[in-house]
């Protein structure tokens, strides 16, 4: 099965978890490559990364201490093609990755992604629970299929950027 490689390193300040790669993303070999996907502009406009780039340069997120992975690695045209087994397997694999790479913040791109992982309903924003020591943030999906307005999505990316920078300052103050 062809899929997207994880962009993960130990101790990253942020790991962003997508639901699963689209067939078009896998075809070009890059994350969030779908025409309607607002992920890359949101990342920059929300202040999560200091300069604009797009899916062709998706590996560059590593330079900013940011990782990319998916809950389910199997590519589909849409999330409705995913089966219960895909999510069950994805939960195990993602848990292992988060435990191994210990990011400081984990952001889930989309409520469905987090709800399938945590197996419970959630609201957007910072979650109460930690995940392997990481703060958790649930973003509105950047997929073109998500009807939420750009303004609402951007607000969440800004809040995520603030959370990440606050966690990094706290870690620096503690001498990590």
C-alpha positions as CSV (number, residue, x, y, z in Angstrom):
1,X,0.0,0.0,0.0
2,X,1.4,3.4,-1.0
3,X,0.9,6.1,1.6
4,X,2.6,9.2,3.0
5,X,5.8,8.8,5.1
6,X,5.6,10.2,8.7
7,X,7.6,13.4,9.3
8,X,8.5,12.7,12.9
9,X,11.5,13.3,15.2
10,X,12.0,12.9,18.9
11,X,10.8,15.7,21.2
12,X,9.1,17.9,18.6
13,X,7.2,20.9,19.8
14,X,4.1,20.0,17.8
15,X,2.8,17.0,15.9
16,X,-0.2,17.4,13.7
17,X,-2.3,14.3,13.1
18,X,-4.5,14.2,10.0
19,X,-7.3,11.6,9.6
20,X,-5.9,9.8,6.6
21,X,-4.1,10.8,3.4
22,X,-6.2,11.5,0.3
23,X,-5.5,9.6,-2.9
24,X,-4.4,12.8,-4.5
25,X,-1.9,13.5,-1.7
26,X,-0.4,10.0,-2.0
27,X,-0.2,10.4,-5.8
28,X,2.0,13.5,-5.4
29,X,3.7,12.2,-2.3
30,X,2.9,15.1,0.0
31,X,0.6,16.0,2.9
32,X,-2.5,18.1,2.4
33,X,-2.0,18.4,-1.4
34,X,-5.7,18.5,-2.2
35,X,-6.8,21.6,-4.2
36,X,-9.3,22.7,-1.7
37,X,-7.3,22.0,1.4
38,X,-6.4,25.1,3.4
39,X,-3.8,23.5,5.7
40,X,-0.7,25.2,4.4
41,X,-2.0,28.8,4.2
42,X,-3.6,28.3,7.7
43,X,-0.3,27.0,9.2
44,X,1.4,30.2,8.1
45,X,-1.4,32.8,8.6
46,X,-2.2,31.3,12.0
47,X,1.4,31.8,13.1
48,X,2.3,28.2,13.6
49,X,5.2,28.5,11.1
50,X,7.1,31.7,10.5
51,X,7.1,31.6,6.7
52,X,4.7,30.5,4.0
53,X,5.3,27.3,2.1
54,X,3.1,24.7,0.5
55,X,2.7,20.9,0.2
56,X,5.7,20.6,-2.2
57,X,7.9,21.5,0.8
58,X,6.0,19.6,3.5
59,X,9.2,18.0,4.8
60,X,10.3,21.5,5.9
61,X,7.9,21.4,8.9
62,X,10.7,19.4,10.6
63,X,12.9,22.6,10.6
64,X,10.3,24.3,12.8
65,X,10.0,21.4,15.2
66,X,6.7,20.3,13.7
67,X,5.8,16.7,12.7
68,X,3.1,15.3,10.5
69,X,1.4,11.9,10.6
70,X,-2.1,10.4,10.2
71,X,-4.4,8.4,12.4
72,X,-5.0,6.0,9.5
73,X,-2.3,5.5,6.8
74,X,-4.6,4.0,4.2
75,X,-5.4,6.6,1.5
76,X,-9.0,7.0,0.4
77,X,-11.0,9.5,-1.7
78,X,-13.0,10.5,1.4
79,X,-13.1,9.6,5.1
80,X,-16.5,7.8,4.6
81,X,-14.5,5.0,3.0
82,X,-12.6,4.2,6.2
83,X,-13.7,1.2,8.2
84,X,-13.8,0.6,11.9
85,X,-10.8,-1.7,11.6
86,X,-8.8,1.2,10.0
87,X,-9.4,3.4,13.0
88,X,-8.8,0.5,15.5
89,X,-5.4,-0.2,14.0
90,X,-4.7,3.5,13.6
91,X,-5.3,4.1,17.3
92,X,-2.7,1.5,18.3
93,X,-0.1,2.7,15.8
94,X,-0.6,6.4,16.6
95,X,-0.3,5.7,20.3
96,X,3.0,4.0,19.8
97,X,4.3,6.9,17.7
98,X,3.3,9.5,20.3
99,X,4.8,7.5,23.1
100,X,8.1,7.1,21.1
101,X,8.4,10.6,19.8
102,X,7.0,12.5,22.9
103,X,5.9,15.7,21.2
104,X,5.1,18.7,23.5
105,X,1.7,19.4,21.8
106,X,-0.4,17.1,19.6
107,X,-2.9,18.8,17.3
108,X,-5.7,16.7,15.6
109,X,-6.7,18.1,12.2
110,X,-10.5,17.7,12.5
111,X,-12.9,16.6,15.2
112,X,-13.5,13.3,13.5
113,X,-9.8,12.4,13.8
114,X,-9.7,13.1,17.5
115,X,-13.1,11.5,18.3
116,X,-12.0,8.3,16.4
117,X,-8.8,8.3,18.3
118,X,-10.1,9.1,21.8
119,X,-13.4,7.3,21.1
120,X,-15.5,10.0,22.6
121,X,-17.0,13.4,21.5
122,X,-15.0,16.5,21.9
123,X,-15.2,20.3,21.3
124,X,-12.6,22.3,19.3
125,X,-9.7,23.7,21.2
126,X,-7.5,22.5,24.0
127,X,-8.5,19.2,25.6
128,X,-8.4,18.5,29.3
129,X,-6.5,15.2,28.9
130,X,-2.8,15.0,28.2
131,X,-1.6,12.4,25.7
132,X,1.7,10.8,26.7
133,X,2.6,14.1,28.5
134,X,1.5,16.3,25.5
135,X,-1.2,19.0,25.5
136,X,-3.9,18.2,22.9
137,X,-5.6,20.6,20.6
138,X,-8.4,19.8,18.2
139,X,-8.5,21.9,15.1
140,X,-11.4,22.2,12.6
141,X,-10.5,20.1,9.6
142,X,-8.7,22.0,6.9
143,X,-10.2,19.8,4.2
144,X,-12.1,21.6,1.5
145,X,-15.1,19.4,2.4
146,X,-15.3,21.1,5.8
147,X,-17.9,23.9,5.6
148,X,-16.5,25.8,8.5
149,X,-15.4,29.3,7.4
150,X,-11.8,30.3,6.9
151,X,-12.0,32.8,9.8
152,X,-13.1,30.2,12.3
153,X,-10.3,27.8,11.2
154,X,-7.7,30.6,11.3
155,X,-8.7,31.5,14.9
156,X,-8.0,27.9,16.0
157,X,-4.6,27.9,14.2
158,X,-3.8,31.1,16.0
159,X,-4.8,29.6,19.4
160,X,-2.7,26.5,18.5
161,X,0.3,28.7,17.8
162,X,-0.1,30.5,21.1
163,X,-0.4,27.2,23.0
164,X,2.8,25.8,21.3
165,X,4.7,29.0,22.1
166,X,3.5,29.0,25.7
167,X,4.5,25.4,26.2
168,X,8.0,26.1,24.7
169,X,8.5,29.1,27.0
170,X,7.5,27.0,30.1
171,X,9.9,24.2,29.0
172,X,12.7,26.8,28.5
173,X,12.0,28.2,32.0
174,X,12.3,24.7,33.5
175,X,15.5,24.2,31.6
176,X,14.4,21.4,29.3
